[in-house]
Amino acid sequence: MLDLTQAGPVSCAHDSLRPARPAVLTHLLGKLMAAGYRLARKDRYDDFRLEWVHDSPFIVIPSVFNPKVPRTGEFLAAQIDSRLVSADAEVLDMGTGSGVCAVICARHARRVVAVDINMAAVRCAGINAVLNQLEHKIELRHGDLFAPVPEERFDLVLFNPPFLLGPPRDDRDRAWRSNDVAERFAAGLGAHLKPGASALVLLSSFGNAQLFLEGFSRHGFSIAVWAERRFVNEKLAVFRLTLPRPRHTT
C-alpha cells in the first residue's frame, strides 16, 4: 500500500487516477467496449439480472446499480477479506446498491448496516442478503448518506459514491451523479468512525476524484491508495481514509 500522507496527499492521490493513454485513444476504446457490451447484451440495465461476484450470486433489479457491468462494485468488494474486516467488526456499507459489499463483509463481520437512498436498492440488497443466507448479519436502511445512522459509529465504512458532478435524472442515476455528495460525505464521515477506524472509498478516472480528495483533506483525513486497477478505458482506485489519533496531554 502506497502511503500518500507525507507530502501533497491530494495531488499525489489524484495522480493515481491520471489516464496513461491519450484521451482520443481512451475515447475510441471506450466506444469499442460499449459496442461489445451491446453485442453481449450487457447494456441492459433496467432489467432483472443474475450476476456472480466472487462466487456469490446477486440478483440485480431494475433501477439498481449493477456491480459487474460498470466494474466498480465488484472491484471494491474484491478488497474485502478477514485482514480488513475482523470477526467483531461493525461495518457501514454506504450506497449499498445490490448489496454486494454488504454481503461480502457479512461473511467476516459481526454486523453490517447497508444504506441506500434508492428504495429499490434497499429491497435488492435485502433479496441478496437472504439469497446468500446472511440476513441475520445485515441491517437494511433507507435514507440519504448518514441520516439513517445518526448516532452510530463503525470500524469500517465502505463507499462507492456517485463520482460524476450534476443533478441525478432518476433513482438509478443517483448512483452516478450528485451535486453535493462529496462534501457532505467528507463532512459527516468522522462522526461515524470509531477510534482507529477507517473508510474505503472507490473513485474512477471518469469522475471528479479531485472534488472528493480535496474534501477529505479539508476535513482532516489522511489519504492512502489502498488498491488500483487499470482497465482499457478507465482506472479505478480505492482510497483508505483515516483520522489522526488525538494526542493525550498529561
Secondary structure, 3 states (H helix, E strand, C coil): CEECCCCCHHHHHHHCCCCCCCHHHHHHHHHHHHHHHHHCCCCCCCCCEEEEECCEEEEECCCCCCCCCCCHHHHHHCCCCCCCCCCCCEEEEECCCCCHHHHHHHCCCCEEEEEECCHHHHHHHHHHHHHCCCCCCEEEEECCCCCCCCCCCEEEEEECCCCEECCCCCCHHHHCEECCHHHHHHHHHHHHEEEEEEEEEEEECCCCHHHHHHHHHHCCCEEEEEEEEECCCCEEEEEEEECCCCCCCC
